[in-house]
């Protein structure tokens, strides 16, 4: 259906570049949704690259691949530090890390998801057994509960969150599609400013409230990207029978 950018309380911005203009600067912490290349905010990542902002810290499950996703920001040396779970599939990431050009804070996937969720819920930190006795636990507070050792993990409070939705209304209510949901709901809640990129934009009142994954209260800006590339890391096929 067609939508009107003049609707009351619209959060729709004309382009991804316009949505980031004036709010992105050097040394920011960003939370970015996605798992591999699934559910990444493609247009917003390109717009973030175009801002030229540098020394960025990015909390995201992974760092994209060479020539796409967050890998584009690594190519331009705009990322100072990655807070990530999986960093394979990216030769430039490996090169920068091994040459001391990029800081990496490894974070187990469940812990990373909970750190984002905790930040959005106003929880400063939480204890978890995940990572005890490994490099993940180094320098972190340890505490025993009922005979088990836990480490303290801090919630993530991002300056800006960039997320990818399947459908959004002009008030910023979001619906994610299947596995593209992944880290996006948690990332959406932990940013001081959250910008969502959506394939379909509808008028307020169109979405079934029971199907909304992220309420518009968490989203400040929305961008329409009706034709994302939706790349995948590797395509494996076999001959049909």
C-alpha positions in Angstrom: 0.0 0.0 0.0 1.1 3.6 -0.4 2.1 5.6 2.6 2.3 9.3 3.3 5.4 10.8 4.8 3.2 13.6 6.0 1.2 11.3 8.4 1.2 12.5 12.0 4.2 11.5 14.0 6.0 9.9 11.0 9.5 8.6 11.6 10.1 7.9 8.0 13.3 9.6 6.5 13.8 9.9 2.7 17.1 8.1 2.5 19.5 6.2 4.7 22.1 8.9 4.3 19.6 11.6 5.5 18.7 9.5 8.5 22.4 9.4 9.6 23.2 13.0 8.8 24.2 15.1 11.8 24.0 12.3 14.4 27.1 10.2 13.4 30.5 11.2 14.5 33.9 9.8 15.4 34.4 7.5 18.4 30.8 6.3 18.6 29.6 2.9 19.9 27.1 1.3 17.5 25.0 -1.9 17.9 24.2 -3.4 14.5 21.8 -6.3 13.9 22.3 -9.3 11.7 23.8 -12.8 11.7 26.3 -13.3 9.0 24.8 -11.4 6.1 21.2 -12.4 7.2 19.2 -9.5 8.5 21.9 -6.8 8.2 20.8 -3.2 7.6 22.5 -3.0 4.1 21.5 0.6 3.2 22.3 1.9 6.6 25.8 0.3 6.7 26.5 1.9 3.3 25.3 5.2 4.6 27.5 4.8 7.7 30.5 4.3 5.5 29.6 7.4 3.6 29.6 9.6 6.7 33.4 9.1 7.0 33.1 8.7 10.8 36.2 6.9 12.2 37.4 5.2 15.3 34.0 3.4 15.6 33.3 0.6 18.1 30.8 -1.8 16.7 28.9 -4.5 18.6 27.6 -7.0 16.1 27.6 -10.8 15.9 30.2 -10.8 13.2 32.1 -8.3 10.9 30.5 -9.0 7.6 32.6 -10.4 4.7 35.1 -8.8 2.3 33.3 -6.3 0.1 29.9 -6.4 1.9 28.2 -5.7 5.2 30.5 -4.4 7.9 33.4 -5.5 5.8 32.9 -2.3 3.9 33.7 -0.3 7.0 36.9 -2.3 7.6 38.0 -1.6 4.0 37.9 2.1 4.8 39.5 1.7 8.2 36.6 3.3 10.0 36.4 0.6 12.7 38.6 0.8 15.8 37.1 -2.1 17.7 34.7 -5.0 17.1 32.6 -6.6 19.9 31.7 -9.9 18.2 31.2 -13.6 18.4 32.3 -14.9 15.0 34.8 -13.1 12.8 35.5 -15.7 10.0 34.8 -15.2 6.3 36.7 -11.8 6.3 40.3 -11.7 5.1 40.6 -7.9 5.8 39.4 -8.4 9.3 42.0 -11.1 9.8 44.7 -8.9 8.3 43.9 -5.8 10.5 43.6 -7.9 13.6 47.0 -9.7 13.1 48.7 -6.4 12.3 47.4 -4.7 15.4 45.2 -2.3 13.5 41.9 -3.5 15.0 40.8 -4.3 18.5 38.6 -7.3 19.1 36.5 -8.1 22.1 35.3 -11.7 21.7 31.9 -12.3 23.2 29.9 -15.5 23.1 26.7 -15.2 21.0 24.3 -15.7 23.9 26.2 -13.3 26.1 26.3 -10.7 23.3 22.5 -11.0 22.8 22.0 -10.7 26.6 24.4 -7.7 26.8 22.3 -5.9 24.2 19.0 -6.9 25.9 20.3 -5.9 29.3 21.4 -2.5 28.0 17.9 -1.9 26.5 16.2 -3.0 29.8 18.3 -0.6 31.9 20.3 -3.5 33.5 24.0 -2.4 34.0 25.3 -6.0 34.2 24.7 -9.6 34.8 26.5 -12.8 35.8 27.0 -15.8 33.6 28.9 -19.0 33.6 29.7 -18.7 29.9 33.4 -18.0 29.4 34.6 -18.9 32.8 38.1 -20.3 32.6 38.7 -18.9 29.1 40.1 -15.7 27.6 36.6 -14.3 27.7 36.8 -14.1 31.5 40.1 -12.3 31.7 39.9 -9.0 33.6 36.3 -9.5 34.6 34.8 -9.8 38.1 34.3 -13.4 39.2 31.7 -14.4 41.8 30.5 -17.7 43.2 26.8 -18.6 43.4 25.8 -22.0 44.9 29.2 -23.4 44.4 29.5 -22.3 40.7 31.7 -19.5 39.4 30.2 -16.7 37.3 31.7 -13.7 35.5 30.2 -10.3 35.3 29.2 -9.0 31.9 28.2 -5.4 31.3 25.1 -4.3 29.4 25.7 -2.6 26.1 24.4 1.0 25.8 25.0 2.0 22.2 25.1 5.6 20.9 23.3 4.4 17.8 21.6 1.1 16.8 21.1 0.1 13.2 18.6 -2.7 12.5 16.9 -4.4 9.6 13.2 -5.1 9.6 10.9 -6.8 7.1 7.9 -4.5 7.7 7.5 -1.2 9.6 4.9 1.4 10.0 5.4 5.2 10.1 5.5 5.1 13.9 8.5 2.8 13.9 6.8 -0.4 14.9 8.8 -3.3 13.5 8.2 -6.9 12.3 11.2 -9.0 11.4 11.1 -12.0 9.0 12.1 -15.4 10.1 15.8 -15.9 10.7 16.5 -12.3 9.8 15.1 -11.5 13.2 18.3 -12.8 15.0 20.1 -10.0 16.9 17.9 -7.2 15.6 15.3 -6.9 18.4 18.0 -6.8 21.1 20.1 -4.3 19.1 17.0 -2.1 18.6 16.4 -1.6 22.3 20.0 -0.8 23.4 20.6 2.3 21.3 20.1 5.9 22.4 19.0 6.5 18.8 17.7 3.5 16.8 17.3 3.6 13.1 15.5 0.8 11.3 15.7 -0.1 7.6 12.6 -1.9 6.3 11.5 -3.5 3.1 7.8 -2.7 3.5 6.4 0.6 5.0 2.8 0.8 6.0 0.4 3.3 7.6 0.0 3.3 11.4 -2.7 0.9 12.5 -2.0 -1.6 9.7 0.2 -4.0 11.7 -1.4 -6.5 14.0 -0.2 -5.5 17.5 0.3 -9.2 18.4 2.8 -9.5 15.5 5.0 -6.5 16.3 8.4 -7.6 17.5 9.9 -4.1 18.3 7.5 -1.4 19.5 8.0 2.0 17.9 8.9 3.5 21.3 12.4 2.1 20.7 12.8 3.4 17.2 13.5 7.0 16.3 14.0 6.8 12.5 12.8 4.5 9.7 14.3 4.1 6.2 12.6 2.4 3.3 14.8 -0.1 1.4 12.3 -2.1 -0.8 15.0 -4.0 -2.8 17.8 -5.1 -0.5 20.4 -7.4 -2.1 20.1 -10.0 0.7 23.5 -11.7 -0.1 24.6 -14.8 1.7 28.1 -15.8 2.6 28.3 -19.0 0.6 25.9 -20.7 -1.8 26.1 -24.5 -1.8 24.0 -26.4 -4.3 23.7 -29.8 -5.7 22.2 -31.1 -9.0 18.5 -31.7 -9.0 17.3 -35.2 -9.2 
